[in-house]
């Protein structure tokens, strides 16, 4: 397992940095990452946030 640090941006402003653990043998899925962000930051549900690596 490796750890990926992702920054969450909302309308060009920094919101948070999250740690996402994943297995490098499988490709990353953007929808899975979005669900992870919403599970950690529920106030971003139904808002146009961006995920930056």
Steps between C-alpha positions, in 0.01 A plus 500: 500500500619848416376835623393773260463856628218686326401864534134592483416834338164677490462787250878541481548510876679241710270298730702207635777247444394137535698177508367225273640148533493290184658199337720604204416176316152638424418824316356794693132571442397867513148415616639295788723795594200735489301270730800486736517881515126532567524234773776701672354845426119465484450876459633467142212276391339637179769770465744530208828417677826407327751234600865594444791256529 
